[in-house]
Amino acid sequence: MASIRQEIEVAASAADIWDAVRDVGEIHRRLVPGFVTDCRLEGDARIVTFANGVVAREVIVDVDDAARRLVWSVVGGRMTHHNASLQVFEIDAGHSRLLWIADLLPHELAAPIGGMVADGLRAMKKTLEA
């Protein structure tokens, strides 16, 4: 199984970042505009349209306010397994660290998904620091 682990520091409070992350149906407006062009909720999932044209159904597994951790799983498409999490860690009052972990199969998708994770983190940083 491929495992992707990337993190980035953001000049924003953990509380403000978490407020945007936990708003799972508004990521295209509040968290990663430009990287995600559309997002709509459908039951326990969100349908996400990425700027590169990829559309994914992401089942929301957990929104953990105490740990500031969101977990989701992509179902359908080319992946036979996908589980991801995004967690917000407070560094100090105005700085935080975001950790995105994705475990997936098949292995061949690790490079393109890793690139998307990096792009997503850069979009978050740009949006949250604005």
N, CA, C and O of each residue as an XYZ file, in Angstrom:
520
protein
N       0.849     -1.178      0.000
C       0.000      0.000      0.000
C       0.888      1.231      0.000
O       1.871      1.294      0.738
N       0.544      2.206     -0.824
C       1.272      3.465     -0.853
C       0.792      4.343      0.285
O      -0.406      4.423      0.556
N       1.724      4.999      0.946
C       1.380      5.904      2.028
C       2.041      7.248      1.762
O       3.259      7.331      1.603
N       1.240      8.288      1.715
C       1.716      9.645      1.451
C       1.546     10.430      2.737
O       0.488     10.395      3.366
N       2.595     11.137      3.120
C       2.549     11.950      4.340
C       3.230     13.278      4.023
O       4.431     13.320      3.758
N       2.454     14.361      4.051
C       3.005     15.684      3.765
C       2.460     16.675      4.786
O       1.336     16.543      5.268
N       3.279     17.666      5.102
C       2.846     18.679      6.049
C       3.344     20.042      5.628
O       4.275     20.172      4.834
N       2.695     21.062      6.185
C       3.051     22.443      5.865
C       2.725     23.316      7.066
O       1.772     23.053      7.799
N       3.523     24.357      7.260
C       3.251     25.321      8.317
C       2.457     26.474      7.734
O       2.722     26.920      6.618
N       1.478     26.959      8.496
C       0.602     28.031      8.041
C       0.559     29.117      9.111
O       0.434     28.827     10.301
N       0.665     30.377      8.671
C       0.597     31.510      9.598
C      -0.869     31.859      9.838
O      -1.381     32.850      9.317
N      -1.525     31.034     10.628
C      -2.924     31.242     11.020
C      -3.175     30.404     12.268
O      -2.459     29.440     12.539
N      -4.191     30.783     13.013
C      -4.483     30.040     14.241
C      -5.094     28.680     13.924
O      -5.785     28.514     12.919
N      -4.833     27.728     14.783
C      -5.389     26.385     14.603
C      -6.913     26.427     14.623
O      -7.560     25.695     13.874
N      -7.486     27.266     15.463
C      -8.948     27.363     15.548
C      -9.541     27.854     14.232
O     -10.548     27.318     13.769
N      -8.929     28.865     13.628
C      -9.433     29.387     12.351
C      -9.271     28.367     11.231
O     -10.166     28.199     10.403
N      -8.137     27.694     11.209
C      -7.912     26.673     10.179
C      -8.917     25.542     10.348
O      -9.534     25.110      9.374
N      -9.087     25.061     11.572
C     -10.004     23.956     11.808
C     -11.426     24.327     11.408
O     -12.156     23.489     10.880
N     -11.823     25.559     11.651
C     -13.156     26.005     11.273
C     -13.373     25.840      9.763
O     -14.460     25.449      9.338
N     -12.366     26.128      8.963
C     -12.475     25.963      7.509
C     -12.409     24.495      7.105
O     -13.155     24.065      6.226
N     -11.527     23.719      7.734
C     -11.371     22.293      7.397
C     -12.652     21.526      7.709
O     -13.100     20.717      6.897
N     -13.242     21.768      8.866
C     -14.408     20.994      9.301
C     -15.670     21.343      8.516
O     -16.663     20.620      8.598
N     -15.650     22.441      7.758
C     -16.780     22.843      6.919
C     -16.681     22.055      5.605
O     -16.380     22.623      4.555
N     -16.933     20.761      5.676
C     -16.597     19.814      4.612
C     -17.272     20.081      3.278
O     -16.768     19.638      2.246
N     -18.376     20.777      3.263
C     -19.060     21.053      2.010
C     -18.665     22.362      1.357
O     -19.144     22.687      0.271
N     -17.791     23.119      2.015
C     -17.406     24.439      1.510
C     -15.914     24.568      1.225
O     -15.387     25.679      1.179
N     -15.229     23.444      1.032
C     -13.779     23.507      0.833
C     -13.399     24.287     -0.416
O     -12.330     24.896     -0.457
N     -14.250     24.281     -1.434
C     -13.958     25.005     -2.666
C     -14.025     26.517     -2.476
O     -13.519     27.267     -3.311
N     -14.634     26.964     -1.406
C     -14.717     28.393     -1.107
C     -13.797     28.804      0.047
O     -13.154     29.852     -0.010
N     -13.738     27.970      1.098
C     -13.074     28.377      2.336
C     -11.666     27.826      2.523
O     -10.872     28.410      3.259
N     -11.346     26.725      1.877
C     -10.080     26.049      2.176
C      -9.139     25.982      0.979
O      -7.968     26.343      1.095
N      -9.632     25.528     -0.163
C      -8.751     25.308     -1.318
C      -9.350     25.836     -2.630
O      -9.388     25.107     -3.621
N      -9.821     27.103     -2.649
C     -10.349     27.623     -3.913
C      -9.270     27.597     -4.990
O      -8.103     27.893     -4.734
N      -9.688     27.239     -6.194
C      -8.729     27.106     -7.289
C      -8.240     25.682     -7.430
O      -8.178     25.166     -8.546
N      -7.895     25.035     -6.340
C      -7.502     23.627     -6.364
C      -8.741     22.754     -6.501
O      -8.754     21.800     -7.279
N      -9.791     23.086     -5.737
C     -11.103     22.446     -5.862
C     -12.044     23.492     -6.434
O     -12.160     24.593     -5.897
N     -12.718     23.142     -7.532
C     -13.604     24.104     -8.191
C     -15.060     23.952     -7.787
O     -15.848     24.882     -7.961
N     -15.434     22.790     -7.247
C     -16.809     22.587     -6.805
C     -16.834     21.483     -5.754
O     -16.011     20.568     -5.773
N     -17.782     21.587     -4.848
C     -17.973     20.575     -3.817
C     -19.435     20.603     -3.411
O     -19.994     21.662     -3.124
N     -20.050     19.424     -3.389
C     -21.433     19.349     -2.935
C     -21.592     18.127     -2.044
O     -20.947     17.098     -2.240
N     -22.464     18.272     -1.067
C     -22.712     17.175     -0.134
C     -23.806     16.266     -0.678
O     -24.793     16.720     -1.257
N     -23.600     14.965     -0.473
C     -24.564     13.936     -0.861
C     -24.578     12.884      0.239
O     -23.742     11.981      0.245
N     -25.519     12.995      1.165
C     -25.548     12.057      2.287
C     -24.314     12.205      3.144
O     -24.000     13.305      3.598
N     -23.598     11.096      3.374
C     -22.394     11.123      4.201
C     -21.129     11.373      3.385
O     -20.021     11.156      3.875
N     -21.290     11.827      2.147
C     -20.144     12.039      1.258
C     -20.184     13.444      0.670
O     -21.206     14.130      0.692
N     -19.037     13.841      0.149
C     -18.971     15.057     -0.645
C     -18.451     14.680     -2.028
O     -17.574     13.827     -2.162
N     -18.996     15.320     -3.042
C     -18.553     15.128     -4.413
C     -17.656     16.320     -4.724
O     -18.111     17.464     -4.748
N     -16.378     16.039     -4.961
C     -15.367     17.076     -5.123
C     -14.895     17.106     -6.573
O     -14.534     16.075     -7.142
N     -14.902     18.304     -7.165
C     -14.365     18.496     -8.505
C     -13.074     19.290     -8.376
O     -13.072     20.411     -7.868
N     -11.985     18.705     -8.838
C     -10.671     19.330     -8.758
C     -10.397     20.140    -10.022
O     -11.016     19.903    -11.060
N      -9.483     21.080     -9.937
C      -9.146     21.942    -11.075
C      -8.621     21.142    -12.264
O      -8.757     21.578    -13.407
N      -8.021     19.974    -12.009
C      -7.498     19.149    -13.103
C      -8.589     18.310    -13.775
O      -8.296     17.521    -14.673
N      -9.837     18.475    -13.347
C     -10.954     17.761    -13.955
C     -11.363     16.487    -13.241
O     -12.418     15.930    -13.543
N     -10.564     16.014    -12.313
C     -10.893     14.798    -11.560
C     -12.096     15.078    -10.651
O     -12.158     16.112     -9.987
N     -13.039     14.148    -10.634
C     -14.187     14.224     -9.727
C     -14.115     13.017     -8.810
O     -13.972     11.887     -9.276
N     -14.212     13.251     -7.514
C     -14.100     12.161     -6.540
C     -15.257     12.198     -5.555
O     -15.710     13.263     -5.136
N     -15.720     11.016     -5.199
C     -16.708     10.870     -4.130
C     -15.936     10.540     -2.858
O     -15.307      9.487     -2.759
N     -15.988     11.445     -1.892
C     -15.255     11.288     -0.648
C     -16.240     11.080      0.500
O     -16.972     11.996      0.875
N     -16.250      9.871      1.051
C     -17.087      9.587      2.208
C     -16.406     10.190      3.435
O     -15.231      9.928      3.692
N     -17.148     10.995      4.187
C     -16.602     11.593      5.406
C     -16.688     10.542      6.511
O     -17.779     10.129      6.904
N     -15.535     10.117      7.005
C     -15.456      9.067      8.017
C     -15.558      9.649      9.423
O     -16.249      9.095     10.278
N     -14.867     10.777      9.666
C     -14.869     11.358     11.003
C     -14.498     12.829     10.942
O     -13.629     13.231     10.169
N     -15.161     13.619     11.758
C     -14.818     15.020     12.000
C     -14.599     15.115     13.502
O     -15.557     15.204     14.271
N     -13.338     15.094     13.918
C     -12.971     15.037     15.329
C     -12.550     16.428     15.801
O     -11.411     16.845     15.590
N     -13.483     17.143     16.443
C     -13.194     18.507     16.886
C     -12.098     18.555     17.947
O     -11.283     19.477     17.947
N     -12.068     17.585     18.841
C     -11.066     17.590     19.919
C      -9.650     17.438     19.364
O      -8.724     18.108     19.823
N      -9.485     16.565     18.383
C      -8.164     16.330     17.788
C      -7.909     17.221     16.581
O      -6.804     17.232     16.039
N      -8.932     17.975     16.155
C      -8.860     18.785     14.919
C      -8.389     17.909     13.765
O      -7.398     18.203     13.097
N      -9.133     16.818     13.550
C      -8.748     15.831     12.532
C      -9.965     15.434     11.713
O     -10.999     15.041     12.252
N      -9.819     15.546     10.399
C     -10.847     15.141      9.446
C     -10.354     13.887      8.735
O      -9.201     13.828      8.306
N     -11.227     12.880      8.608
C     -10.876     11.635      7.918
C     -11.901     11.391      6.826
O     -13.103     11.544      7.043
N     -11.413     11.005      5.639
C     -12.308     10.700      4.529
C     -11.740      9.559      3.701
O     -10.561      9.219      3.799
N     -12.610      8.979      2.885
C     -12.224      7.857      2.033
C     -12.826      8.050      0.647
O     -14.033      8.247      0.511
N     -11.988      7.994     -0.373
C     -12.474      8.067     -1.744
C     -13.020      6.695     -2.116
O     -12.358      5.677     -1.912
N     -14.226      6.676     -2.660
C     -14.833      5.421     -3.100
C     -15.122      5.513     -4.597
O     -15.519      6.561     -5.107
N     -14.916      4.398     -5.282
C     -15.118      4.380     -6.723
C     -13.884      4.893     -7.442
O     -12.879      5.232     -6.818
N     -13.974      4.944     -8.745
C     -12.852      5.437     -9.530
C     -11.741      4.419     -9.652
O     -11.982      3.217     -9.536
N     -10.534      4.883     -9.884
C      -9.382      4.014    -10.142
C      -8.755      3.417     -8.887
O      -8.032      2.424     -8.966
N      -9.027      4.018     -7.730
C      -8.421      3.502     -6.502
C      -9.218      2.319     -5.965
O     -10.449      2.328     -5.942
N      -8.480      1.307     -5.537
C      -9.136      0.162     -4.903
C      -9.170      0.322     -3.385
O      -9.933     -0.357     -2.697
N      -8.333      1.229     -2.867
C      -8.344      1.566     -1.440
C      -7.885      3.003     -1.299
O      -6.940      3.432     -1.961
N      -8.562      3.748     -0.428
C      -8.128      5.111     -0.112
C      -8.661      5.493      1.256
O      -9.852      5.350      1.533
N      -7.786      5.972      2.095
C      -8.153      6.541      3.378
C      -7.211      7.716      3.612
O      -5.996      7.581      3.467
N      -7.771      8.864      3.974
C      -6.937     10.047      4.177
C      -7.387     10.803      5.411
O      -8.528     10.688      5.857
N      -6.457     11.579      5.950
C      -6.772     12.442      7.073
C      -6.023     13.752      6.928
O      -4.933     13.809      6.358
N      -6.626     14.793      7.452
C      -5.995     16.101      7.547
C      -6.143     16.534      8.993
O      -7.251     16.583      9.528
N      -5.013     16.848      9.625
C      -5.036     17.218     11.029
C      -4.330     18.550     11.216
O      -3.322     18.832     10.569
N      -4.876     19.369     12.115
C      -4.354     20.705     12.402
C      -3.709     20.692     13.784
O      -4.334     20.302     14.770
N      -2.448     21.124     13.843
C      -1.708     21.196     15.108
C      -1.323     22.641     15.379
O      -0.798     23.326     14.501
N      -1.583     23.102     16.593
C      -1.214     24.461     16.976
C       0.277     24.519     17.296
O       0.787     23.714     18.076
N       0.967     25.476     16.687
C       2.369     25.746     17.023
C       2.404     26.835     18.089
O       3.023     26.674     19.141
N       1.727     27.949     17.800
C       1.512     29.029     18.767
C       0.239     29.751     18.342
O      -0.465     29.275     17.451
N      -0.068     30.877     18.954
C      -1.355     31.544     18.714
C      -1.603     31.889     17.244
O      -2.754     31.941     16.812
N      -0.559     32.122     16.483
C      -0.748     32.544     15.092
C      -0.141     31.628     14.061
O      -0.084     31.978     12.882
N       0.313     30.465     14.473
C       0.953     29.531     13.535
C       0.501     28.101     13.825
O       0.330     27.699     14.976
N       0.315     27.352     12.743
C      -0.150     25.970     12.862
C       0.569     25.097     11.853
O       1.198     25.580     10.911
N       0.459     23.808     12.077
C       1.011     22.819     11.151
C      -0.137     21.941     10.684
O      -0.938     21.469     11.490
N      -0.211     21.727      9.378
C      -1.211     20.843      8.788
C      -0.517     19.566      8.353
O       0.525     19.608      7.699
N      -1.093     18.434      8.714
C      -0.559     17.123      8.342
C      -1.620     16.380      7.543
O      -2.727     16.144      8.029
N      -1.269     16.009      6.296
C      -2.174     15.277      5.406
C      -1.547     13.907      5.173
O      -0.415     13.806      4.700
N      -2.281     12.868      5.504
C      -1.832     11.491      5.285
C      -2.845     10.800      4.393
O      -4.051     10.895      4.624
N      -2.362     10.110      3.382
C      -3.239      9.333      2.490
C      -2.620      7.963      2.259
O      -1.453      7.850      1.885
N      -3.413      6.928      2.487
C      -3.013      5.542      2.201
C      -3.885      5.067      1.052
O      -5.106      5.223      1.082
N      -3.249      4.483      0.029
C      -4.021      4.139     -1.158
C      -3.424      2.975     -1.938
O      -2.247      2.637     -1.814
N      -4.281      2.392     -2.731
C      -3.923      1.371     -3.711
C      -4.663      1.706     -4.999
O      -5.758      2.263     -4.918
N      -4.148      1.411     -6.151
C      -2.875      0.757     -6.414
C      -1.686      1.709     -6.229
O      -1.832      2.931     -6.234
N      -0.518      1.107     -6.067
C       0.721      1.844     -5.831
C       1.007      2.866     -6.928
O       1.586      3.920     -6.663
N       0.605      2.557     -8.150
C       0.924      3.415     -9.287
C       0.305      4.802     -9.156
O       0.738      5.737     -9.830
N      -0.688      4.946     -8.309
C      -1.332      6.248     -8.142
C      -0.645      7.120     -7.091
O      -1.051      8.263     -6.875
N       0.384      6.596     -6.440
C       1.055      7.350     -5.378
C       1.646      8.663     -5.888
O       1.485      9.697     -5.240
N       2.317      8.645     -7.020
C       2.945      9.874     -7.527
C       1.913     10.933     -7.900
O       2.037     12.075     -7.458
N       0.897     10.596     -8.697
C      -0.070     11.654     -9.020
C      -0.879     12.127     -7.809
O      -1.173     13.317     -7.697
N      -1.238     11.231     -6.915
C      -1.980     11.648     -5.714
C      -1.066     12.461     -4.796
O      -1.507     13.436     -4.188
N       0.184     12.070     -4.695
C       1.145     12.851     -3.908
C       1.282     14.269     -4.436
O       1.394     15.219     -3.661
N       1.272     14.410     -5.746
C       1.317     15.739     -6.359
C       0.075     16.547     -6.032
O       0.156     17.750     -5.783
N      -1.072     15.888     -6.033
C      -2.312     16.579     -5.688
C      -2.322     17.001     -4.218
O      -2.809     18.082     -3.887
N      -1.789     16.159     -3.344
C      -1.705     16.515     -1.922
C      -0.831     17.758     -1.753
O      -1.198     18.681     -1.026
N       0.316     17.784     -2.418
C       1.210     18.946     -2.335
C       0.516     20.202     -2.855
O       0.614     21.264     -2.241
N      -0.183     20.085     -3.982
C      -0.917     21.227     -4.534
C      -2.004     21.685     -3.566
O      -2.203     22.883     -3.370
N      -2.703     20.728     -2.961
C      -3.757     21.064     -2.012
C      -3.230     21.798     -0.794
O      -3.841     22.765     -0.339
N      -2.105     21.350     -0.263
C      -1.511     22.017      0.896
C      -1.069     23.437      0.550
O      -1.251     24.354      1.350
N      -0.489     23.623     -0.643
C      -0.092     24.974     -1.059
C      -1.322     25.880     -1.194
O      -1.278     27.051     -0.817
N      -2.413     25.333     -1.730
C      -3.650     26.117     -1.858
C      -4.195     26.487     -0.485
O      -4.674     27.604     -0.289
N      -4.126     25.554      0.473
C      -4.580     25.844      1.836
C      -3.768     26.969      2.441
O      -4.323     27.913      3.004
N      -2.463     26.869      2.326
C      -1.582     27.890      2.886
C      -1.906     29.267      2.316
O      -2.029     30.244      3.054
N      -2.041     29.329      0.994
C      -2.340     30.603      0.331
C      -3.677     31.167      0.821
O      -3.770     32.355      1.129
N      -4.686     30.342      0.892
C      -6.026     30.771      1.299
C      -6.053     31.172      2.763
O      -6.588     32.225      3.108
N      -5.489     30.355      3.615
C      -5.574     30.586      5.064
C      -4.713     31.737      5.540
O      -4.995     32.341      6.575
N      -3.664     32.046      4.790
C      -2.790     33.173      5.178
C      -3.258     34.493      4.572
O      -2.728     35.550      4.911
N      -4.243     34.441      3.682
C      -4.714     35.677      3.007
C      -5.526     36.537      3.959
O      -6.000     37.605      3.573
